[in-house]
Amino acid sequence: MNFLMETLQLVVMSIYYNIEAFVRLFIPLKKKNVAGEIVLITGAGSGIGRLMAEKFAPLGVSLVLWDVNQEGMKETARLVKEKGASRVHYYLCDCSDKAKVYGVADQVKREVGDVSILINNAGIVTGRNFMDAPDSLIEKTIEVNTMAHFWTYKAFLPAMTANNHGHLVSVASTAGLIGVNGLADYCASKFAAIGFAESVALELVATGKDGVKTTIVCPHFMNTGMFDGCSSKWPLLVPVLDPDYVAKKIIEAILTDQVYLLLPKSMYILMGMKKILPFKTGNLLGMYLGAFNFMDAFKGRVKKEG
């Protein structure tokens, strides 16, 4: 095509997609049937990982739970069975260890089958200022929050692309969209996780694998215990989120093939403002919203997210 034709196509399709997005604000999206799918959730031994497993339980899926906490996984398995799950498998796996990820992934393929919905949820937070954080904890944060996604994708994506069917879910954070004082390593790991997920999504589009869907989840901080002591300056604008609500919205996003999920909804506006406001104005807004003091009352250290 020549320049004029491609430009015209861009304008017409942009208008169409924007109208489509507007209409969908008022028309509920059809939810896909996931019965028979094999769903793997990392960090499933507690928190948001457990809650997502519970919400998948009555949907007819086979659940595969990964965590470093064996007792936590056993409890999750018990809870999901109570909620209707008939096929539940759990495996001890340190997602920061590439060899263990590949080894356990092979075991899952042999014993359960090819994973068709992969939810990268496991994560940790140190909660220390950058210069106060030991190198070992910074490395661990990157290994769990970012590099683990590389290894799980490497392990399970080939079967999805071969079948042109599957779903990749990255549970990141709004801290992967905007920096937060006192969370340099955590923010860096979440920025990287989002960039990685977006790039792989584009590779799938470029190679015609439109049957493999992607969802990138960016919730504000949740009261799962991971950020003990932290609170929101203006909870009506940017609340600390209820994890059950977040889990519900993530499942809805997966079932409707939603590409991006930001929570709360006010984050869509704030992220847009970040892109257009001058740097100093953005800092002023951050101070107003409490982003500079969010970690002041943080009680924990090296908290696990799951």
ROTOR-903791 format. One record per residue: residue number from 0; x, y, z of N, C-alpha, C in turn. Coordinates in steps of 0.1 Angstrom, whole numbers. Example, Ala and Ser with C-alpha at 12.3 -4.5 7.8 and 13.67 -1.06 7.14 Angstrom:
<nodes>
0, 132, -57, 78, 123, -45, 78, 132, -33, 78;
1, 128, -22, 71, 137, -11, 71, 129, 0, 79;
</nodes>
This chain:
<nodes>
0, 8, -12, 0, 0, 0, 0, 9, 13, 0;
1, 3, 23, -6, 11, 36, -5, 7, 43, 7;
2, 14, 55, 9, 13, 62, 22, -1, 67, 24;
3, -8, 72, 14, -22, 77, 15, -32, 66, 19;
4, -30, 55, 13, -39, 44, 16, -38, 39, 30;
5, -25, 37, 34, -23, 32, 48, -27, 42, 58;
6, -25, 55, 55, -29, 66, 65, -45, 66, 66;
7, -51, 64, 54, -66, 64, 55, -71, 52, 62;
8, -64, 40, 60, -68, 28, 68, -66, 30, 83;
9, -55, 37, 86, -53, 40, 101, -64, 48, 107;
10, -68, 59, 100, -78, 68, 105, -91, 60, 106;
11, -95, 53, 96, -108, 46, 96, -109, 36, 107;
12, -98, 28, 108, -98, 17, 118, -97, 22, 132;
13, -90, 33, 133, -89, 40, 147, -103, 44, 151;
14, -110, 51, 142, -124, 55, 145, -133, 43, 149;
15, -132, 32, 141, -140, 20, 143, -137, 14, 157;
16, -124, 13, 160, -120, 7, 173, -124, 15, 185;
17, -123, 28, 184, -127, 37, 195, -142, 37, 197;
18, -150, 36, 186, -165, 35, 187, -168, 21, 194;
19, -161, 11, 189, -163, -3, 195, -160, -3, 210;
20, -149, 4, 214, -146, 4, 228, -156, 12, 236;
21, -162, 23, 230, -172, 31, 237, -185, 23, 239;
22, -189, 16, 228, -201, 8, 229, -200, -3, 240;
23, -188, -9, 241, -186, -20, 250, -187, -15, 265;
24, -186, -2, 267, -188, 4, 280, -202, 1, 285;
25, -212, -1, 276, -226, -2, 280, -231, -16, 277;
26, -224, -24, 270, -229, -37, 266, -220, -48, 273;
27, -225, -56, 282, -217, -66, 288, -210, -75, 278;
28, -198, -78, 280, -191, -87, 271, -194, -102, 274;
29, -194, -109, 263, -197, -124, 265, -185, -130, 271;
30, -188, -139, 281, -177, -146, 288, -174, -159, 281;
31, -161, -162, 279, -158, -175, 273, -159, -186, 282;
32, -161, -198, 277, -162, -210, 285, -148, -216, 287;
33, -144, -218, 299, -131, -223, 302, -131, -237, 307;
34, -143, -244, 307, -144, -258, 311, -134, -266, 304;
35, -126, -274, 311, -116, -283, 305, -103, -277, 303;
36, -101, -264, 306, -88, -258, 305, -80, -262, 317;
37, -67, -261, 315, -57, -264, 326, -51, -250, 330;
38, -54, -246, 342, -51, -233, 347, -40, -234, 358;
39, -28, -228, 355, -17, -228, 364, -16, -214, 371;
40, -16, -214, 384, -14, -202, 392, -2, -202, 400;
41, 7, -193, 398, 19, -192, 407, 15, -184, 419;
42, 22, -187, 430, 19, -179, 443, 5, -183, 447;
43, 1, -195, 446, -13, -199, 449, -15, -204, 463;
44, -5, -203, 472, -6, -207, 485, -13, -198, 495;
45, -15, -186, 490, -21, -176, 499, -26, -164, 491;
46, -32, -154, 497, -35, -141, 491, -44, -142, 478;
47, -40, -133, 469, -47, -132, 457, -47, -145, 448;
48, -35, -152, 449, -34, -165, 442, -44, -175, 446;
49, -46, -176, 460, -56, -185, 465, -70, -181, 461;
50, -73, -168, 462, -86, -163, 458, -90, -165, 444;
51, -80, -164, 435, -82, -166, 421, -85, -181, 419;
52, -78, -190, 426, -80, -204, 425, -95, -208, 429;
53, -99, -201, 440, -112, -204, 445, -123, -200, 435;
54, -121, -189, 428, -130, -184, 418, -130, -192, 405;
55, -119, -198, 402, -119, -207, 391, -125, -221, 394;
56, -126, -224, 407, -130, -238, 411, -143, -243, 405;
57, -154, -234, 405, -166, -239, 399, -167, -239, 384;
58, -157, -235, 377, -158, -233, 363, -154, -245, 354;
59, -151, -256, 361, -148, -268, 353, -134, -269, 348;
60, -125, -262, 354, -111, -262, 350, -103, -272, 358;
61, -91, -276, 353, -81, -283, 361, -72, -273, 367;
62, -70, -273, 380, -62, -263, 387, -49, -269, 390;
63, -38, -261, 386, -24, -265, 390, -19, -253, 399;
64, -16, -256, 411, -11, -246, 420, 4, -247, 423;
65, 11, -236, 422, 25, -235, 425, 27, -225, 436;
66, 36, -229, 445, 40, -220, 456, 53, -226, 463;
67, 59, -217, 471, 70, -222, 479, 65, -227, 493;
68, 53, -225, 495, 47, -228, 508, 38, -241, 506;
69, 43, -252, 510, 36, -265, 509, 23, -265, 516;
70, 23, -260, 529, 11, -261, 537, 0, -251, 532;
71, 5, -240, 527, -4, -230, 521, -11, -236, 508;
72, -4, -243, 500, -10, -249, 488, -20, -260, 492;
73, -17, -268, 503, -26, -278, 507, -39, -272, 512;
74, -38, -260, 519, -50, -254, 523, -58, -248, 511;
75, -51, -243, 501, -58, -238, 489, -65, -249, 482;
76, -58, -261, 481, -64, -272, 474, -77, -277, 482;
77, -76, -276, 495, -88, -280, 503, -99, -271, 500;
78, -97, -258, 500, -107, -248, 498, -113, -248, 484;
79, -105, -250, 474, -110, -251, 460, -119, -263, 458;
80, -115, -274, 464, -123, -286, 463, -137, -284, 470;
81, -137, -277, 481, -150, -274, 487, -159, -265, 478;
82, -152, -257, 469, -160, -248, 460, -163, -255, 447;
83, -160, -268, 446, -164, -275, 434, -153, -280, 424;
84, -141, -277, 427, -130, -281, 418, -128, -296, 420;
85, -128, -303, 409, -126, -318, 410, -112, -322, 406;
86, -105, -314, 399, -92, -317, 395, -82, -307, 400;
87, -75, -310, 410, -65, -300, 416, -52, -307, 419;
88, -41, -300, 414, -28, -305, 416, -19, -294, 421;
89, -11, -297, 431, -2, -287, 436, 12, -292, 436;
90, 22, -282, 434, 36, -285, 433, 44, -275, 440;
91, 54, -279, 448, 63, -270, 454, 73, -265, 443;
92, 73, -252, 442, 82, -246, 431, 86, -232, 435;
93, 99, -230, 435, 105, -217, 437, 107, -211, 423;
94, 98, -202, 420, 97, -196, 406, 110, -188, 403;
95, 118, -184, 412, 130, -177, 410, 141, -185, 404;
96, 139, -198, 406, 150, -208, 401, 146, -214, 388;
97, 153, -210, 377, 149, -214, 364, 149, -229, 363;
98, 159, -236, 368, 160, -251, 367, 148, -257, 374;
99, 143, -252, 385, 132, -258, 392, 119, -255, 384;
100, 118, -243, 378, 106, -240, 370, 105, -250, 359;
101, 116, -252, 351, 116, -261, 340, 113, -275, 345;
102, 119, -279, 356, 117, -293, 361, 103, -296, 365;
103, 97, -286, 372, 83, -288, 377, 73, -287, 365;
104, 77, -278, 356, 68, -277, 344, 68, -290, 336;
105, 79, -296, 335, 79, -310, 328, 70, -320, 335;
106, 71, -319, 349, 63, -328, 357, 48, -325, 355;
107, 44, -312, 354, 30, -309, 352, 25, -314, 338;
108, 34, -312, 328, 30, -317, 315, 28, -332, 314;
109, 36, -339, 322, 35, -354, 322, 22, -358, 330;
110, 20, -352, 341, 10, -356, 350, -4, -350, 348;
111, -4, -338, 343, -17, -331, 341, -20, -328, 326;
112, -10, -323, 319, -12, -320, 305, -6, -306, 302;
113, -9, -301, 290, -4, -288, 286, -12, -277, 293;
114, -6, -268, 300, -12, -256, 306, -18, -247, 295;
115, -30, -243, 296, -37, -234, 286, -40, -220, 291;
116, -40, -219, 305, -41, -206, 311, -31, -204, 321;
117, -21, -196, 319, -10, -194, 328, -11, -180, 335;
118, -11, -181, 348, -13, -168, 356, 0, -166, 365;
119, 8, -157, 360, 20, -154, 368, 17, -144, 379;
120, 16, -149, 391, 11, -141, 402, 21, -140, 413;
121, 30, -149, 415, 40, -149, 426, 48, -137, 426;
122, 51, -132, 438, 59, -120, 439, 64, -117, 453;
123, 74, -108, 454, 78, -104, 468, 81, -89, 468;
124, 81, -84, 480, 85, -70, 482, 94, -69, 494;
125, 105, -61, 492, 114, -59, 503, 110, -47, 512;
126, 105, -36, 506, 100, -25, 513, 111, -16, 519;
127, 123, -17, 512, 134, -9, 517, 138, 2, 507;
128, 143, 13, 512, 149, 23, 503, 160, 17, 495;
129, 162, 21, 483, 172, 15, 474, 186, 13, 480;
130, 191, 23, 486, 205, 22, 492, 205, 13, 505;
131, 194, 11, 511, 193, 2, 523, 190, -12, 519;
132, 187, -15, 507, 184, -29, 503, 196, -37, 500;
133, 198, -48, 506, 210, -57, 502, 209, -61, 488;
134, 220, -63, 482, 220, -68, 468, 213, -81, 466;
135, 214, -90, 476, 207, -103, 475, 192, -101, 474;
136, 186, -92, 482, 172, -90, 481, 168, -83, 468;
137, 176, -74, 463, 172, -68, 450, 172, -78, 439;
138, 182, -87, 439, 183, -98, 430, 171, -107, 431;
139, 167, -110, 443, 156, -119, 446, 143, -113, 441;
140, 141, -100, 443, 129, -93, 438, 128, -94, 423;
141, 139, -92, 416, 139, -93, 401, 137, -107, 397;
142, 143, -117, 403, 142, -131, 400, 127, -136, 401;
143, 121, -132, 412, 107, -137, 414, 97, -129, 406;
144, 98, -115, 406, 88, -107, 401, 89, -105, 385;
145, 101, -108, 380, 103, -106, 366, 108, -119, 359;
146, 119, -123, 363, 126, -134, 355, 117, -147, 356;
147, 110, -149, 366, 101, -161, 367, 91, -161, 355;
148, 87, -149, 351, 78, -149, 340, 84, -154, 327;
149, 97, -151, 325, 104, -156, 313, 104, -171, 313;
150, 107, -177, 325, 109, -192, 325, 95, -199, 324;
151, 85, -193, 330, 72, -200, 328, 66, -198, 314;
152, 69, -187, 308, 65, -185, 294, 73, -195, 285;
153, 86, -196, 287, 94, -206, 279, 89, -220, 281;
154, 84, -223, 293, 80, -237, 296, 66, -240, 289;
155, 57, -230, 290, 43, -234, 286, 38, -227, 273;
156, 44, -217, 268, 40, -210, 257, 41, -218, 244;
157, 51, -227, 242, 52, -234, 230, 39, -243, 227;
158, 34, -249, 237, 21, -257, 234, 10, -248, 231;
159, 9, -236, 237, -2, -227, 233, -1, -222, 219;
160, 11, -218, 215, 13, -214, 201, 11, -225, 191;
161, 15, -237, 194, 13, -248, 185, -2, -251, 183;
162, -10, -249, 193, -25, -251, 192, -32, -238, 189;
163, -25, -227, 189, -31, -213, 187, -43, -212, 197;
164, -40, -215, 209, -50, -215, 220, -44, -214, 233;
165, -48, -204, 241, -43, -202, 255, -45, -188, 260;
166, -40, -186, 272, -41, -173, 278, -30, -171, 287;
167, -23, -160, 286, -11, -156, 294, -16, -144, 303;
168, -15, -145, 316, -19, -135, 325, -7, -131, 334;
169, -4, -118, 334, 6, -112, 342, 0, -104, 353;
170, 1, -108, 365, -4, -100, 377, 8, -91, 381;
171, 7, -78, 376, 18, -69, 379, 13, -59, 390;
172, 14, -46, 387, 10, -36, 398, 10, -23, 391;
173, 2, -14, 398, 3, 0, 393, 17, 6, 396;
174, 25, -1, 405, 39, 3, 407, 47, -1, 395;
175, 42, -8, 386, 49, -10, 373, 45, 0, 362;
176, 37, 10, 366, 33, 20, 357, 38, 34, 362;
177, 40, 35, 375, 45, 48, 380, 54, 45, 392;
178, 65, 52, 394, 74, 50, 405, 68, 54, 418;
179, 72, 46, 428, 68, 49, 442, 80, 50, 451;
180, 80, 60, 459, 91, 63, 468, 92, 51, 478;
181, 104, 45, 479, 107, 34, 488, 104, 20, 482;
182, 101, 20, 469, 99, 7, 462, 107, 6, 449;
183, 119, 11, 449, 127, 11, 437, 128, -3, 430;
184, 132, -13, 438, 134, -26, 432, 121, -32, 428;
185, 111, -30, 437, 97, -36, 433, 92, -29, 421;
186, 93, -16, 420, 88, -9, 408, 95, -14, 396;
187, 108, -15, 397, 116, -19, 385, 112, -33, 380;
188, 110, -42, 390, 106, -55, 386, 92, -56, 380;
189, 83, -47, 384, 69, -47, 378, 69, -40, 365;
190, 77, -29, 364, 78, -22, 350, 83, -33, 340;
191, 93, -40, 344, 99, -50, 335, 89, -61, 332;
192, 81, -66, 342, 71, -76, 339, 61, -71, 329;
193, 57, -59, 330, 47, -53, 321, 53, -52, 307;
194, 65, -47, 306, 72, -46, 293, 74, -59, 286;
195, 77, -69, 294, 79, -83, 289, 66, -88, 284;
196, 55, -87, 292, 42, -92, 288, 37, -85, 275;
197, 39, -72, 274, 34, -64, 263, 42, -69, 250;
198, 55, -71, 251, 63, -74, 240, 60, -88, 235;
199, 58, -98, 244, 54, -111, 240, 40, -111, 233;
200, 31, -103, 238, 18, -101, 232, 19, -96, 218;
201, 28, -87, 215, 30, -82, 202, 36, -92, 193;
202, 45, -101, 198, 51, -112, 190, 40, -121, 186;
203, 30, -124, 195, 19, -133, 192, 11, -127, 180;
204, 8, -114, 181, 0, -108, 171, 8, -108, 157;
205, 21, -105, 158, 29, -105, 146, 30, -118, 139;
206, 29, -129, 147, 31, -142, 141, 17, -149, 138;
207, 6, -141, 140, -7, -146, 137, -13, -156, 147;
208, -7, -156, 159, -13, -165, 170, -23, -157, 178;
209, -34, -154, 171, -44, -146, 177, -53, -154, 187;
210, -51, -167, 187, -58, -175, 197, -52, -176, 210;
211, -40, -171, 212, -33, -170, 225, -36, -156, 230;
212, -44, -154, 240, -48, -141, 245, -38, -137, 257;
213, -38, -124, 259, -29, -119, 270, -37, -109, 279;
214, -35, -110, 292, -41, -100, 301, -30, -95, 310;
215, -29, -82, 311, -19, -76, 320, -27, -69, 331;
216, -25, -73, 344, -32, -68, 355, -24, -58, 363;
217, -29, -46, 366, -21, -36, 373, -30, -31, 385;
218, -31, -38, 396, -39, -33, 407, -30, -24, 416;
219, -37, -15, 422, -31, -7, 433, -28, -17, 445;
220, -22, -12, 455, -18, -21, 466, -31, -27, 473;
221, -29, -39, 477, -40, -47, 483, -37, -50, 497;
222, -48, -52, 505, -46, -55, 519, -45, -70, 521;
223, -35, -76, 515, -33, -90, 516, -23, -93, 527;
224, -17, -83, 533, -6, -85, 543, 7, -82, 537;
225, 8, -81, 524, 21, -78, 517, 26, -64, 520;
226, 16, -55, 522, 20, -41, 525, 15, -37, 539;
227, 18, -45, 549, 13, -43, 562, 17, -29, 567;
228, 7, -22, 572, 9, -8, 578, 7, 3, 568;
229, 7, 0, 555, 5, 10, 545, -9, 14, 544;
230, -12, 26, 541, -26, 31, 539, -26, 42, 528;
231, -38, 44, 523, -40, 54, 513, -43, 67, 519;
232, -37, 78, 514, -40, 91, 519, -54, 96, 516;
233, -59, 92, 504, -73, 96, 500, -79, 83, 495;
234, -85, 75, 504, -90, 62, 500, -102, 62, 490;
235, -109, 73, 490, -120, 74, 480, -114, 75, 466;
236, -103, 81, 464, -96, 83, 451, -88, 71, 447;
237, -79, 67, 456, -70, 55, 454, -70, 46, 466;
238, -80, 38, 467, -81, 29, 479, -71, 18, 479;
239, -68, 13, 491, -61, 0, 493, -72, -10, 490;
240, -69, -19, 480, -80, -27, 475, -82, -40, 483;
241, -95, -44, 482, -99, -57, 488, -95, -68, 479;
242, -87, -77, 483, -82, -88, 474, -93, -96, 468;
243, -104, -98, 475, -114, -106, 469, -120, -99, 456;
244, -122, -86, 458, -126, -78, 446, -117, -79, 435;
245, -104, -78, 438, -93, -79, 427, -94, -92, 420;
246, -95, -103, 428, -95, -116, 422, -107, -118, 413;
247, -119, -112, 417, -131, -113, 409, -129, -106, 396;
248, -123, -94, 396, -121, -86, 384, -110, -93, 375;
249, -100, -99, 381, -91, -106, 372, -97, -118, 365;
250, -106, -125, 372, -112, -137, 365, -122, -131, 354;
251, -129, -120, 357, -137, -114, 346, -129, -110, 334;
252, -117, -104, 337, -109, -99, 326, -104, -111, 317;
253, -101, -122, 324, -96, -134, 317, -108, -140, 308;
254, -120, -140, 314, -131, -146, 307, -136, -138, 296;
255, -133, -125, 296, -137, -116, 285, -125, -112, 276;
256, -113, -118, 278, -101, -115, 270, -97, -100, 271;
257, -99, -94, 282, -95, -80, 284, -80, -80, 285;
258, -74, -71, 277, -59, -70, 276, -53, -63, 288;
259, -59, -52, 292, -53, -44, 303, -64, -43, 314;
260, -60, -45, 326, -69, -43, 338, -62, -35, 348;
261, -66, -22, 350, -61, -13, 360, -71, -12, 371;
262, -67, -13, 384, -76, -11, 395, -70, -3, 406;
263, -78, 7, 411, -91, 10, 408, -92, 17, 395;
264, -105, 20, 390, -106, 26, 377, -100, 40, 376;
265, -98, 47, 388, -92, 60, 388, -78, 59, 382;
266, -71, 47, 382, -58, 46, 377, -57, 49, 363;
267, -68, 46, 355, -67, 49, 341, -65, 64, 338;
268, -72, 72, 347, -71, 87, 346, -57, 91, 350;
269, -53, 86, 361, -40, 90, 366, -28, 86, 357;
270, -29, 75, 351, -19, 71, 341, -19, 80, 329;
271, -31, 84, 325, -32, 93, 313, -26, 107, 317;
272, -28, 111, 329, -23, 124, 334, -8, 123, 335;
273, -2, 112, 339, 12, 110, 340, 19, 113, 327;
274, 13, 108, 316, 19, 109, 303, 19, 123, 297;
275, 9, 132, 302, 8, 145, 296, 12, 156, 305;
276, 13, 154, 318, 16, 165, 327, 31, 167, 327;
277, 36, 179, 330, 50, 182, 332, 55, 175, 344;
278, 68, 172, 344, 74, 164, 355, 71, 169, 369;
279, 72, 182, 371, 70, 188, 384, 56, 188, 388;
280, 47, 189, 378, 32, 188, 381, 29, 174, 385;
281, 35, 164, 378, 33, 150, 382, 38, 147, 396;
282, 49, 153, 400, 54, 151, 414, 45, 157, 424;
283, 40, 169, 420, 30, 176, 429, 18, 167, 431;
284, 13, 161, 420, 1, 152, 421, 5, 140, 429;
285, 17, 135, 428, 21, 123, 436, 21, 126, 450;
286, 26, 138, 454, 26, 142, 468, 12, 143, 473;
287, 3, 149, 465, -11, 151, 469, -17, 137, 472;
288, -14, 127, 464, -20, 114, 465, -13, 105, 475;
289, -2, 110, 481, 5, 102, 491, 15, 92, 486;
290, 19, 93, 473, 29, 84, 467, 43, 85, 474;
291, 46, 97, 480, 59, 99, 486, 59, 93, 500;
292, 48, 90, 506, 48, 86, 520, 41, 73, 522;
293, 37, 66, 511, 29, 54, 512, 36, 43, 520;
294, 50, 42, 519, 57, 32, 526, 62, 36, 540;
295, 58, 48, 545, 64, 53, 558, 60, 43, 569;
296, 48, 38, 569, 44, 29, 580, 45, 14, 577;
297, 52, 11, 567, 54, -3, 563, 60, -11, 574;
298, 54, -22, 578, 58, -30, 590, 66, -42, 586;
299, 65, -47, 574, 72, -60, 571, 84, -58, 563;
300, 91, -69, 561, 103, -69, 552, 103, -82, 545;
301, 106, -82, 532, 106, -93, 523, 93, -101, 524;
302, 82, -93, 521, 69, -99, 521, 66, -107, 508;
303, 60, -118, 510, 56, -126, 498, 42, -122, 493;
304, 41, -122, 480, 28, -119, 473, 23, -131, 467;
305, 11, -135, 470, 5, -147, 464, -10, -148, 466;
</nodes>
